Amino acid sequence: MHKGFLRTAAILGVLAVTLGAFGAHGLRKIVPAEAVATFETGVRYHFYHTLALLAIAILFEKFPQRSIRYAGISFITGIVLFSGSLYVLTLLQATDTVGLKGIGAITPIGGLFFIVGWLCLFAGIGKKSSL
């Protein structure tokens, strides 16, 4: 197993649950419903790809391919860029901060990393040779 991915998945899982709880219980009091929906989208994709990273860590033992490793790296990067940008957008709205709304342009880049991660996973499990 890939211990680094397992540890990262564990930390990202803690963060996803914590942010999800905050979104469900505290966020509704400080931002409009549309901002809560944006935040919840970030948490949902954060959680999906944390679970995918956990699977990557386990699969790496059977399929020790660069593609599998790149899938894990892509999922981590996607979480940071996609979910992270949605969290920051919500924070900006909660604090009435202006001038940084362009951060939303980062979100689709994170989404591309998610797509690349899934494609790398597909490529990695089809190969026979190892690293």
KANOR-V446397 format. One line per field, one symbol per residue. ss: DSSP state (a for helix, b for strand, c for the rest). Layout:
ss: ???
This chain:
ss: ccaaaaaaaaaaaaaaaaaaaaaaacaaacccaaaaaaaaaaaaaaaaaaaaaaaaaaaaaacccaaaaaaaaaaaaaaaaaaaaaaaaaaaaaccccccaaaaaaaaaaaaaaaaaaaaaaaaacccccc
